[in-house]
């Protein structure tokens, strides 16, 4: 029997482009008492694609499901509810999701009451919702990035009324506090400090899928971090599409530097943050980072290109020279800082000279790692209409050349720790051997060393004996 829609509210790219100066509501998550127990004796499985923001969202979705009584299972074949939390940053990520939807379609033949849902960034695109409606009738629930808190309502429609739900907002979205969270890690935690992005880089779909910039109140963030510390968490990573823009929308003078300074006083032992936009990295933030303490000496600062011509086409709002000036300030304030970045090659009309400018910048900065990509046009963004005159084989060759240079920087960044004693937050055993432990240093370096499970969740001292391109090898120092 064909299911009817209880709700059908599709996104609009035109509406998503708008930035309306209206109040963003701060609301408290609440589940109607009538829905508590909805998931009793039911199992769920979540497949997550994309960035740290998606991972954080999945932890909230899992928290809501378990509040309703659902139980997590590792395999989708065992589930009564399968949710795909998706990424829209590149087309191949979307292709993988549609492939998965086709695969799990067969599960409905053996389990007709199975509920399939798709959420996250992909549904925020008009074309994706139309594709799901026309080609994937097996999908029961579709919702976006702004309305995770309404999941209990959608599940009631799907499980109790046997109706389909499509509800994706193109409005700015509210800030929802006190959503339950089932964290994937027992010692490290994501902490959202803001949502959305107002930058509109010409290649990026995120401002359309995540909405305008909305900052959480600092008191709520500080309270969450302090609670995590009380619960035994060692490290938090502050999340935002552009963490440096934090506070711009607040009704007080309180910026990212102020938040970092306040969190520097908390009991949490390690603080990281991502992602930073070079345009908004200010001297105050650098000064707070230089205080050290629980603020880790690693910064991921996406540059995207070393060519001013390409940076302008990307609408990055800074020049190569301005980026290098900020790198100089960072190195002066924090001499041992580890710097990583994002770089796109093969952007429309990128010349050989433009690419060489990027290689020059990489050499000058000395990045110790990077996420590198070939340009991927996203429908609805300005860059998707640019003349793409860079041949495919040239793009691939440039990526290979860039990666070789990045790998040299990765190895050099690791090499400087040979013979040093470093602090490692131990996360568990390595993938290859159960008697080898793994964890990360303050500079975000992966370290492998012989040890036992009793060290998991602790910060231990390890003497680095050998540096490899991708990791460090060492020996734990027994403390007196």
C-alpha positions as CSV (number, residue, x, y, z in Angstrom):
1,X,0.0,0.0,0.0
2,X,1.3,3.4,-1.0
3,X,2.0,5.7,2.0
4,X,0.6,9.2,2.1
5,X,2.5,12.3,3.3
6,X,1.6,13.6,6.7
7,X,3.9,16.5,5.9
8,X,5.6,17.7,2.7
9,X,7.7,20.8,3.1
10,X,10.6,20.9,0.6
11,X,13.6,23.3,0.7
12,X,14.0,26.3,-1.6
13,X,17.5,27.3,-2.7
14,X,16.2,30.8,-3.4
15,X,14.9,31.1,0.2
16,X,18.2,29.6,1.5
17,X,20.1,32.4,-0.1
18,X,18.3,35.0,1.9
19,X,19.8,36.4,5.1
20,X,17.0,37.9,7.1
21,X,17.8,40.0,10.2
22,X,15.2,38.4,12.4
23,X,15.5,37.1,15.9
24,X,16.8,33.6,16.3
25,X,15.0,31.8,19.1
26,X,16.7,29.8,21.8
27,X,14.4,26.9,22.7
28,X,14.6,24.0,25.1
29,X,14.3,20.5,23.7
30,X,11.2,18.7,25.0
31,X,9.6,15.4,24.1
32,X,5.8,15.0,24.6
33,X,5.2,12.4,27.4
34,X,2.9,10.5,25.0
35,X,5.9,9.7,22.8
36,X,8.3,8.4,25.5
37,X,8.5,4.7,24.9
38,X,7.7,4.9,21.2
39,X,10.9,3.0,20.4
40,X,10.6,0.3,23.1
41,X,11.6,-3.1,21.6
42,X,12.8,-1.3,18.4
43,X,16.3,-1.1,17.1
44,X,18.0,1.7,15.2
45,X,21.1,2.2,13.0
46,X,22.7,5.5,11.9
47,X,25.1,5.9,9.0
48,X,26.9,9.2,9.2
49,X,28.7,11.0,6.3
50,X,30.7,14.2,6.3
51,X,32.3,16.5,8.8
52,X,32.5,16.8,12.5
53,X,29.3,18.8,12.5
54,X,27.5,15.7,11.0
55,X,29.1,13.5,13.6
56,X,27.9,15.8,16.4
57,X,24.4,15.9,14.9
58,X,24.3,12.1,14.8
59,X,25.2,12.0,18.5
60,X,22.2,14.2,19.2
61,X,19.9,12.0,17.0
62,X,21.1,8.9,18.8
63,X,20.4,10.6,22.1
64,X,16.8,11.4,21.1
65,X,16.2,7.9,19.8
66,X,17.5,6.3,23.0
67,X,15.3,8.7,25.1
68,X,12.4,7.4,23.1
69,X,13.4,3.8,23.9
70,X,15.2,2.7,20.8
71,X,18.3,0.4,21.0
72,X,21.3,0.8,18.8
73,X,22.5,-2.0,16.6
74,X,25.7,-2.2,14.5
75,X,24.2,-3.7,11.4
76,X,21.4,-2.3,9.4
77,X,19.9,-5.7,8.7
78,X,19.0,-5.9,12.4
79,X,17.4,-2.4,12.5
80,X,13.7,-1.3,12.6
81,X,14.9,2.2,11.8
82,X,17.8,3.2,9.5
83,X,18.8,6.9,9.3
84,X,21.3,8.3,6.8
85,X,22.9,11.5,8.2
86,X,24.3,13.0,5.0
87,X,26.9,15.4,3.6
88,X,26.5,17.7,0.6
89,X,30.0,19.1,0.3
90,X,30.8,17.0,-2.8
91,X,28.8,15.1,-5.4
92,X,30.5,11.8,-4.8
93,X,29.3,11.9,-1.2
94,X,25.8,12.2,-2.5
95,X,26.3,9.4,-5.0
96,X,27.3,7.1,-2.2
97,X,24.2,7.8,-0.2
98,X,21.9,7.2,-3.2
99,X,23.7,3.9,-3.7
100,X,23.1,2.9,-0.1
101,X,19.4,3.8,-0.4
102,X,19.2,1.4,-3.4
103,X,21.0,-1.3,-1.4
104,X,18.7,-1.1,1.7
105,X,15.6,-1.0,-0.4
106,X,15.7,-4.8,-0.6
107,X,15.5,-4.9,3.2
108,X,12.0,-3.6,3.1
109,X,10.9,-6.7,1.2
110,X,11.8,-8.9,4.1
111,X,10.9,-6.4,6.8
112,X,8.0,-4.3,5.5
113,X,7.7,-2.3,8.7
114,X,11.3,-1.0,8.4
115,X,11.5,2.8,8.5
116,X,14.1,4.5,6.3
117,X,15.1,8.1,6.9
118,X,17.5,10.6,5.3
119,X,18.6,13.8,7.1
120,X,21.5,16.2,7.3
121,X,22.8,18.4,4.5
122,X,21.6,16.6,1.4
123,X,17.9,17.1,2.0
124,X,18.6,20.9,2.2
125,X,19.0,20.8,-1.6
126,X,15.9,21.1,-3.7
127,X,17.1,18.5,-6.3
128,X,17.8,15.9,-3.7
129,X,14.3,16.1,-2.2
130,X,12.8,15.8,-5.7
131,X,15.0,12.8,-6.5
132,X,13.9,11.1,-3.3
133,X,10.3,11.8,-3.9
134,X,10.4,10.5,-7.5
135,X,12.9,7.7,-7.4
136,X,13.2,6.5,-3.8
137,X,9.6,5.9,-2.5
138,X,11.2,3.5,0.1
139,X,12.3,6.5,2.1
140,X,9.8,7.3,4.9
141,X,11.3,10.3,6.7
142,X,13.2,13.3,5.2
143,X,14.4,16.2,7.4
144,X,17.2,18.7,7.3
145,X,19.8,20.3,9.5
146,X,17.5,22.8,11.3
147,X,14.9,20.5,12.8
148,X,16.6,17.5,14.4
149,X,14.7,18.4,17.5
150,X,11.4,17.4,15.8
151,X,12.5,13.9,15.1
152,X,10.1,12.4,17.8
153,X,7.1,13.9,15.9
154,X,8.3,12.5,12.6
155,X,8.8,9.0,14.0
156,X,5.3,9.1,15.5
157,X,3.9,9.8,12.0
158,X,6.0,7.0,10.5
159,X,5.6,4.3,13.1
160,X,2.1,5.0,14.5
161,X,0.3,6.6,11.5
162,X,2.3,4.8,8.8
163,X,2.7,8.1,6.9
164,X,5.7,9.6,5.1
165,X,7.3,12.8,6.3
166,X,9.3,15.4,4.3
167,X,10.0,18.5,6.3
168,X,13.0,20.6,5.4
169,X,13.3,24.2,6.4
170,X,15.0,27.0,4.4
171,X,14.5,29.4,7.3
172,X,17.5,30.3,9.5
173,X,16.8,27.8,12.2
174,X,16.7,28.2,16.0
175,X,19.3,27.3,18.7
176,X,18.0,24.3,20.6
177,X,19.5,23.6,24.0
178,X,19.4,20.5,26.2
179,X,19.0,18.0,23.4
180,X,20.1,14.5,24.7
181,X,23.4,13.3,23.4
182,X,24.8,9.8,23.1
183,X,28.5,10.5,22.7
184,X,30.6,8.1,20.6
185,X,33.7,8.6,22.7
186,X,34.1,8.4,26.4
187,X,37.0,10.8,26.7
188,X,36.7,13.3,23.8
189,X,33.6,15.3,23.0
190,X,32.3,17.6,20.2
191,X,30.8,20.8,21.5
192,X,28.8,23.0,19.0
193,X,29.3,26.7,19.7
194,X,27.5,28.0,16.6
195,X,25.7,26.9,13.6
196,X,25.5,28.1,9.9
197,X,27.8,30.2,7.8
198,X,27.5,33.7,6.2
199,X,30.7,33.6,4.1
200,X,29.3,32.3,0.7
201,X,32.5,31.1,-0.8
202,X,31.5,30.6,-4.4
203,X,32.2,26.8,-4.4
204,X,30.5,26.0,-1.1
205,X,27.0,24.7,-0.5
206,X,27.2,24.9,3.3
207,X,25.6,28.4,3.7
208,X,22.5,27.0,1.9
209,X,22.4,23.8,3.8
210,X,23.2,25.1,7.3
211,X,21.7,28.5,7.3
212,X,22.9,31.8,8.7
213,X,25.4,32.1,11.6
214,X,23.8,31.5,14.9
215,X,25.8,31.5,18.1
216,X,24.9,29.6,21.3
217,X,24.9,31.7,24.5
218,X,28.4,31.5,26.2
219,X,26.9,30.4,29.5
220,X,25.3,27.3,27.8
221,X,28.7,26.4,26.2
222,X,30.7,26.9,29.4
223,X,28.2,24.9,31.4
224,X,28.3,22.0,28.8
225,X,32.2,21.9,28.9
226,X,32.2,22.0,32.7
227,X,29.7,19.2,32.9
228,X,31.8,17.2,30.5
229,X,34.9,17.7,32.7
230,X,32.9,16.6,35.7
231,X,31.9,13.5,33.8
232,X,35.5,12.5,33.2
233,X,36.0,13.9,29.7
234,X,39.5,15.0,28.9
235,X,39.2,16.9,25.6
236,X,36.6,18.9,23.8
237,X,36.6,20.2,20.2
238,X,34.6,23.4,19.7
239,X,32.6,23.2,16.4
240,X,31.3,25.7,14.0
241,X,31.4,26.3,10.2
242,X,33.4,29.4,11.1
243,X,34.3,29.4,14.8
244,X,36.1,32.7,14.4
245,X,32.8,34.4,13.7
246,X,31.4,33.2,17.0
247,X,29.5,36.0,18.9
248,X,28.9,38.4,16.0
249,X,25.2,37.8,16.3
250,X,25.0,38.0,20.1
251,X,23.4,41.0,21.8
252,X,26.6,41.8,23.6
253,X,30.3,42.3,23.0
254,X,31.5,38.8,23.3
255,X,33.7,37.2,20.6
256,X,35.4,33.9,20.1
257,X,38.5,35.1,21.9
258,X,36.3,35.8,25.0
259,X,34.9,32.3,24.9
260,X,38.3,30.7,24.6
261,X,39.6,32.8,27.5
262,X,36.6,31.7,29.7
263,X,37.0,28.1,28.7
264,X,40.8,28.4,29.4
265,X,39.7,28.7,33.1
266,X,37.6,25.5,33.2
267,X,38.7,22.1,34.4
268,X,38.7,20.5,31.0
269,X,42.3,19.5,30.1
270,X,42.3,19.9,26.4
271,X,40.5,22.3,24.0
272,X,40.6,22.2,20.2
273,X,38.4,24.0,17.7
274,X,37.5,23.8,14.1
275,X,36.9,25.2,11.5
276,X,38.6,28.6,11.4
277,X,38.2,31.1,8.6
278,X,41.4,33.2,8.0
279,X,39.4,36.4,7.5
280,X,38.1,36.3,11.0
281,X,41.2,35.1,12.9
282,X,42.0,38.1,15.0
283,X,44.9,39.2,17.2
284,X,42.8,38.6,20.4
285,X,42.2,35.0,19.5
286,X,45.9,34.5,18.8
287,X,46.8,36.1,22.1
288,X,44.5,33.7,24.0
289,X,45.9,30.7,22.1
290,X,49.4,31.8,23.1
291,X,48.4,31.4,26.8
292,X,48.6,27.7,26.3
293,X,47.2,25.8,29.2
294,X,44.3,23.7,28.0
295,X,44.3,25.3,24.5
296,X,46.1,23.0,22.2
297,X,49.0,24.3,20.0
298,X,47.4,23.1,16.7
299,X,45.3,25.1,14.3
300,X,43.5,24.0,11.1
301,X,43.3,27.1,9.0
302,X,41.9,26.4,5.5
303,X,43.7,28.5,2.8
304,X,42.1,26.8,-0.3
305,X,44.5,28.5,-2.7
306,X,47.8,30.4,-2.8
307,X,46.7,32.5,-5.8
308,X,45.1,35.9,-5.2
309,X,43.3,35.6,-8.5
310,X,41.7,32.3,-7.4
311,X,41.0,33.4,-3.9
312,X,39.0,36.3,-5.3
313,X,37.1,34.0,-7.6
314,X,36.4,31.8,-4.5
315,X,35.2,34.9,-2.6
316,X,37.5,34.0,0.3
317,X,37.8,37.7,1.4
318,X,41.6,37.6,2.0
319,X,44.8,37.7,0.0
320,X,47.7,35.4,0.1
321,X,49.7,38.1,1.8
322,X,47.1,38.6,4.5
323,X,47.0,34.9,5.1
324,X,50.8,34.7,5.5
325,X,50.7,37.7,7.8
326,X,48.4,35.9,10.2
327,X,50.6,32.8,9.9
328,X,53.5,34.9,10.9
329,X,51.6,36.2,14.0
330,X,50.7,32.7,15.0
331,X,54.3,31.4,14.7
332,X,55.6,34.4,16.7
333,X,53.0,33.9,19.5
334,X,53.1,30.1,19.5
335,X,56.6,29.1,18.1
336,X,55.9,25.3,18.2
337,X,52.4,25.5,16.7
338,X,51.3,22.8,14.3
339,X,49.4,24.1,11.2
340,X,47.2,22.2,8.9
341,X,44.9,23.4,6.1
342,X,42.4,22.7,3.2
343,X,43.4,23.2,-0.4
344,X,41.3,22.9,-3.6
345,X,43.1,22.3,-7.0
346,X,41.7,22.7,-10.4
347,X,39.3,25.5,-9.6
348,X,37.8,27.0,-12.8
349,X,40.4,28.9,-14.8
350,X,43.3,28.0,-12.4
351,X,46.4,28.5,-14.5
352,X,49.8,26.8,-13.9
353,X,51.0,30.1,-12.4
354,X,48.1,30.0,-10.0
355,X,48.9,26.5,-9.0
356,X,52.6,27.3,-8.5
357,X,51.5,30.2,-6.2
358,X,49.7,27.5,-4.0
359,X,52.9,25.4,-4.0
360,X,54.9,28.4,-3.0
361,X,52.5,29.2,-0.1
362,X,52.7,25.5,1.1
363,X,56.5,25.7,1.1
364,X,56.5,29.0,3.0
365,X,54.0,28.0,5.7
366,X,55.3,24.5,6.3
367,X,51.9,22.8,6.8
368,X,52.1,19.6,8.8
369,X,49.1,18.1,7.0
370,X,46.2,19.1,4.7
371,X,42.9,17.9,3.2
372,X,43.4,18.3,-0.5
373,X,40.6,18.1,-3.1
374,X,39.9,18.5,-6.8
375,X,37.3,21.1,-7.4
376,X,33.8,19.6,-7.3
377,X,31.0,21.9,-8.7
378,X,27.9,22.0,-6.5
379,X,24.6,22.9,-8.2
380,X,23.2,26.2,-7.0
381,X,26.6,27.8,-6.1
382,X,28.1,30.5,-8.3
383,X,31.2,28.4,-9.1
384,X,29.0,25.8,-10.7
385,X,28.4,28.2,-13.5
386,X,32.1,29.2,-14.0
387,X,33.9,28.0,-17.1
388,X,35.8,24.9,-16.1
389,X,38.7,25.0,-18.5
390,X,41.1,22.9,-16.5
391,X,41.5,19.4,-18.0
392,X,40.8,16.4,-15.8
393,X,44.3,14.9,-16.2
394,X,45.8,18.3,-15.3
395,X,43.7,18.4,-12.1
396,X,44.9,14.9,-11.2
397,X,48.5,15.8,-11.9
398,X,48.3,18.9,-9.8
399,X,46.7,17.0,-6.9
400,X,49.5,14.4,-7.0
401,X,52.2,17.1,-7.0
402,X,50.5,19.0,-4.1
403,X,50.1,15.8,-2.0
404,X,53.7,14.9,-2.4
405,X,54.6,18.4,-1.0
406,X,52.1,18.1,1.8
407,X,53.4,14.6,2.7
408,X,56.9,16.1,3.0
409,X,55.5,18.7,5.4
410,X,53.7,16.0,7.4
411,X,56.9,14.0,7.8
412,X,58.9,17.0,8.7
413,X,56.3,18.0,11.3
414,X,56.6,14.6,12.9
415,X,60.4,14.5,12.7
416,X,60.7,17.4,15.1
417,X,59.4,15.3,17.9
418,X,62.0,12.5,17.6
419,X,63.7,12.1,21.0
420,X,61.1,14.3,22.7
421,X,58.8,13.3,25.6
422,X,55.2,14.2,24.7
423,X,51.8,14.0,26.4
424,X,49.5,11.5,24.7
425,X,45.7,11.2,25.4
426,X,45.3,7.4,25.0
427,X,42.2,6.4,22.9
428,X,42.6,2.6,22.6
429,X,44.4,-0.1,20.7
430,X,45.8,0.4,17.3
431,X,44.0,-1.2,14.3
432,X,46.7,-3.7,13.7
433,X,47.8,-4.9,17.2
434,X,46.0,-5.2,20.5
435,X,49.3,-4.7,22.5
436,X,50.0,-1.4,20.8
437,X,48.1,1.6,22.1
438,X,47.3,4.8,20.2
439,X,46.5,8.4,21.0
440,X,47.2,12.0,20.2
441,X,49.6,14.7,21.4
442,X,48.7,18.3,22.0
443,X,49.9,19.0,18.4
444,X,47.4,16.4,17.1
445,X,50.1,13.9,16.2
446,X,49.1,10.2,16.2
447,X,51.4,8.2,18.5
448,X,51.6,4.4,18.7
449,X,53.4,2.7,21.7
450,X,53.4,-0.6,23.6
451,X,51.0,-0.6,26.5
452,X,47.8,-2.0,28.1
453,X,44.2,-1.0,28.3
454,X,44.7,0.5,31.7
455,X,46.1,3.6,30.0
456,X,42.9,4.3,27.9
457,X,41.4,7.7,28.8
458,X,44.6,8.9,30.5
459,X,47.2,11.4,29.4
460,X,50.5,9.6,29.6
461,X,54.1,10.6,28.8
462,X,55.6,8.9,25.8
463,X,59.2,9.3,24.5
464,X,59.2,9.4,20.7
465,X,61.7,6.9,19.3
466,X,60.9,7.1,15.6
467,X,58.9,9.5,13.3
468,X,57.1,8.3,10.3
469,X,55.1,10.3,7.7
470,X,51.7,9.4,9.3
471,X,52.5,8.7,12.9
472,X,55.0,8.6,15.7
473,X,56.3,5.5,17.5
474,X,57.4,5.7,21.1
475,X,57.7,4.2,24.5
476,X,55.6,5.1,27.6
477,X,57.6,6.7,30.4
478,X,56.6,5.3,33.8
479,X,55.9,8.2,36.1
480,X,57.3,8.1,39.6
